[in-house]
Amino acid sequence: MELIQQSPDIKAYLAVGEAVDHDHPLVRSVSERLAADHPDAYSYAEAAYTFVRDTIPHSMDSGDPRVTWRASDVLERRTGICYAKSIAYAALLRARGIPAALCYQRLTEDDGSDPVIHGLVAVLLPGERAWARQDVRGNKPGVDARFSLGEERLAWPVRPELGEVDHPELYAEPHPAVLAALKAAPDRASLERTLPAGL
């Protein structure tokens, strides 16, 4: 699948936004701490990936009722669903001048029911010609996502026969449907009922 930049200007994927607030002091602090041990872009991108995947629990796995949607809030509260964790990872990448985009999959249950949009991040590292999608959702039994610039190691490869879809568009800020669901939800239980089923 060829990934498609929603904006032709790469600067859009480095910009500060309402959700991807990498100008926030907390985002900068975490970025600087990670970069101290991982000074080059490649090792930093992997370290930031591992940090978000492994140290910020997915709220549906942990049972945390709080809903986060700004990168700084995700890092401060240490919780979020896939969308929020993706926003945090994108912010940490952009804080080091690494272009980062938000992108999505449409996934279903094993019988094709209950479609839901799943959030990912695409990174464009120096010297690379192609964006590489990453999944910081967090691993659990049956899920083994890993940082990879070659073959994708996502939590869930799509199953087209069930109507699952890899959306090729790369967004500089969260898709409006995603952001609206996050902002409107007073808690995670409400969010679970209002997750977008499509883009």
For each residue, the residues with C-beta under 8 A, 3 or more apart:
1: 166 168
2: 168
3: 101 103 122 130 131 133 168 169 170
4: 168 169 170
5: 8 10 12 13 101 170
6: 12 101 169 170 171 172
7: 12 13 172
8: 5
9: 12
10: 5 13 14 99 124
11: 14 15
12: 5 6 7 9 15 172
13: 5 7 10 94 99 100 101 124 170 172
14: 10 11 94 97 99 100
15: 11 12 20 94 172
16: 20 21 22 23 94
17: 20 21 172 173
18: 21 70 173
19: 69 70 71 87 173 174 179
20: 15 16 17 71 87 90 91 94 100 102 172 173
21: 16 17 18 24 27 70 71 72 91
22: 16 27 28 31 71 91 92 94 95
23: 16 27 28
24: 21 27 28 70 71 72 91
25: 28 29
26: 29 30 72 75 76
27: 21 22 23 24 30 31 71 72 75 88 91 92 95
28: 22 23 24 25 31 32 95
29: 25 26 32 33
30: 26 27 33 34 51 75 92
31: 22 27 28 34 35 48 92 95 96
32: 28 29 35 36
33: 29 30 36 37
34: 30 31 37 38 44 47 48 51 92
35: 31 32 38 39 44 96
36: 32 33 39
37: 33 34 47
38: 34 35 43 44 46 47
39: 35 36 43 44
40: 43 44
41: 44 45 96 97 98 125 126
42: 45 46 125
43: 38 39 40 46 47
44: 34 35 38 39 40 41 47 48 96 98
45: 41 42 48 49 93 98 123 125 147
46: 38 42 43 49 50 147
47: 34 37 38 43 44 50 51
48: 31 34 44 45 51 52 89 92 93 96
49: 45 46 52 53 89 134 136 147
50: 46 47 53 54 147
51: 30 34 47 48 54 55 56 92
52: 48 49 55 56 85 88 89 92 136
53: 49 50 56 85 136 137 138 139 145
54: 50 51 138 139
55: 51 52 78
56: 51 52 53 74 75 78 79 80 85 88 138
57: 61 62 64 78 79 138
58: 61 62 80 81 82 85 137 138 140
59: 62 63 64 65 66 67 79 80 81 84 188
60: 63 81 188 192
61: 57 58 138 140
62: 57 58 59 79
63: 59 60
64: 57 59 79 188
65: 59 187 188 189
66: 59 77 79 187 188
67: 59 80 81 84 182 185 186 187 188 190 191
68: 73 74 77 79 80 84 182
69: 19 73 74 80 83 84 87 174 179 182 183
70: 18 19 21 24 73 74 87
71: 19 20 21 22 24 27 74 75 87 88 90 91 92
72: 21 24 26 27 75 76 91
73: 68 69 70 76 77 84
74: 56 68 69 70 71 77 78 79 80 84 85 87 88
75: 26 27 30 56 71 72 78 88
76: 26 72 73
77: 66 68 73 74 80
78: 55 56 57 74 75
79: 56 57 59 62 64 66 68 74 84
80: 56 58 59 67 68 69 74 77 83 84 85 87 88
81: 58 59 60 67 84 85 119 188 191
82: 58 85 86 118 119 120 135 136 137
83: 69 80 86 87 119 174 178 182
84: 59 67 68 69 73 74 79 80 81 87 88 182
85: 52 53 56 58 74 80 81 82 88 89 119 136 137 138
86: 82 83 89 90 102 119 120 121 136
87: 19 20 69 70 71 74 80 83 84 90 91 102 119 174
88: 27 52 56 71 74 75 80 84 85 91 92 136
89: 48 49 52 85 86 92 93 100 121 134 136
90: 20 71 86 87 93 94 100 101 102 121
91: 20 21 22 24 27 71 72 87 88 94 95 100
92: 22 27 30 31 34 48 51 52 71 88 89 95 96
93: 45 48 89 90 96 98 99 100 121 123
94: 13 14 15 16 20 22 90 91 97 98 99 100
95: 22 27 28 31 91 92
96: 31 35 41 44 48 92 93
97: 14 41 94
98: 41 44 45 93 94 123 124 125 126
99: 10 13 14 93 94 123 124
100: 13 14 20 89 90 91 93 94 121 122 123 124
101: 3 5 6 13 90 121 122 123 124 131 170 171 172
102: 20 86 87 90 119 120 121 122 170 171 172 173 174 175
103: 3 119 120 121 122 133 167 168 169 170 171
104: 117 118 119 120 167 169 175 178 199
105: 117 118 120 154 156 158 164 165 166 167
106: 115 116 117 118 158 163 164 165 167 197 198 199
107: 115 116 117 118 156 158 164
108: 111 112 113 114 115 116 159 162 163 164
109: 112 113 114
110: 162
111: 108 162
112: 108 109 162 163
113: 108 109
114: 108 109 197
115: 106 107 108 163 164 197 198
116: 106 107 108 195 196 197
117: 104 105 106 107 175 177 178 195 196 197 198 199
118: 82 104 105 106 107 137 155 156
119: 81 82 83 85 86 87 102 103 104 137 174 178
120: 82 86 102 103 104 105 133 134 135 154
121: 86 89 90 93 100 101 102 103 133 134 135 136
122: 3 100 101 102 103 131 132 133 134 170
123: 45 93 98 99 100 101 131 132 134
124: 10 13 98 99 100 101 128 130 131 132
125: 41 42 45 98 128 132 149
126: 41 98
127:
128: 124 125 131 132 149
129:
130: 3 124
131: 3 101 122 123 124 128 170
132: 122 123 124 125 128 148 149 152
133: 3 103 120 121 122 152 154
134: 49 89 120 121 122 123 145 147 148 154
135: 82 120 121 145 153 154 155
136: 49 52 53 82 85 86 88 89 121 145
137: 53 58 82 85 118 119 143 145 155
138: 53 54 56 57 58 61 85 143
139: 53 54 143 144 145 155
140: 58 61 143
141:
142:
143: 137 138 139 140 155 156
144: 139 153 155
145: 53 134 135 136 137 139 153 154 155
146: 153
147: 45 46 49 50 134 153
148: 132 134 151 152 153
149: 125 128 132
150:
151: 148
152: 132 133 148 157
153: 135 144 145 146 147 148
154: 105 120 133 134 135 145 157
155: 118 135 137 139 143 144 145
156: 105 107 118 143
157: 152 154
158: 105 106 107 164 165 166
159: 108 162 164
160: 163 164 165
161:
162: 108 110 111 112 159
163: 106 108 112 115 160
164: 105 106 107 108 115 158 159 160
165: 105 106 158 160
166: 1 105 158
167: 103 104 105 106 199
168: 1 2 3 4 103
169: 3 4 6 103 104
170: 3 4 5 6 13 101 102 103 122 131
171: 6 101 102 103 174 175
172: 6 7 12 13 15 17 20 101 102
173: 17 18 19 20 102 179
174: 19 69 83 87 102 119 171 178 179 182
175: 102 104 117 171 178 179 196 199
176: 179 180
177: 117 180 181 196 198 199
178: 83 104 117 119 174 175 181 182 196
179: 19 69 173 174 175 176 182 183
180: 176 177 183 184
181: 177 178 184 185 191 194 195 196
182: 67 68 69 83 84 174 178 179 185 191
183: 69 179 180
184: 180 181 194
185: 67 181 182 188 190 191 194
186: 67 190
187: 65 66 67 190 191
188: 59 60 64 65 66 67 81 185 191 192
189: 65 192 193
190: 67 185 186 187 193 194
191: 67 81 181 182 185 187 188 194 195
192: 60 188 189 195
193: 189 190
194: 181 184 185 190 191
195: 116 117 181 191 192
196: 116 117 175 177 178 181 199
197: 106 114 115 116 117
198: 106 115 117 177
199: 104 106 117 167 175 177 196
